[in-house]
Structures are given as structure tokens and as C-alpha cells.
Amino acid sequence: MKELEEGLELTLDFNKLAKAAAGSPGIIPVAVQNADTLEVILVAYTNELAFQRTLETRSLVLWSTSRNELWEKGKTSGETFDITDVRVNCEQNSLLYLVRPRRGGICHTKNQKGEPRNCYYRRVNPATGKLENLDP
């Protein structure tokens, strides 16, 4: 078990944006939302290359700040997505992608049934500060 991804201790990475910008200049955040349920399923990054590839293929392509490369979401896991709409915020410094899963979930983590989850499968208990798994 990976403690960061499956554990119940809250260890937020408040330096992620600084690290991402330093290692991958020219990126902007992308909120990814399920077009059918309107559930926010992922927050990631794109750069000009990933953005153009997304528009060309109508498939979810992002920029991996940890690997510094194009990230075709689901290429490894099989959890791929069609882009149904691309929206830009008022300051043109972030995007919203509305997507439709081709076969199921989005996250590379799986629940106990072996099914992919939504990336936001844990919530913070305000009384304890601990995480609660909503899809064990």
C-alpha cells in the first residue's frame, strides 16, 4: 500500500505549484470534470503541446510535471477520456475540460473491488483532521 495514495494521514503538498512551475515552465492548471455527472475528477496541468494534442485528438492529453512529458491519460491503465468541451477562465490562465470516460473511472488507484476510482475518493474529517476513504 502506498501511504500517500491509500493512507488516512493528511499530508498536503503545499509546494506542488512551485515545484511544478520550476520543473515545467509554461504550464497552466486544468480542472477535469465528468460531462455527464459534473463531478470534478482530476486537477492537472497542460502546456501548449499537450493543449494542441488534446484539441487535435479530442482525447485527454495533459503535461506530467513529475515526468516532464506528455501524459496521455489512461494510456497505461486503459482509463481514457473523450473531450466534450474545453473552457477557459476569464484571465486565460486555467482551463476546464469536460470529459466522458470511455469505459469507467479515472484514477490509477483501485478500490477493493479492483475498480478505478475518482481521484477525489477521500475526504478530510474536520473534527480529527484525518482522511476518510469514501471508496475503499
VENSUL-V975571 format. One line per field, one symbol per residue. psi: psi as a letter, one per 30 degrees, with the letter a starting at -180 (. if undefined). Layout:
psi = ???
This chain:
psi = kjeefflgkjikifgeeeeeeefilglllkkkkkfefgkkfkkallaeeeeeeeeefhljkakjfefhlkjjkfeeffilkkkfkklkleghgllkkkljkffcaekfllaffgkklkfigklkjfefglkkjfi.
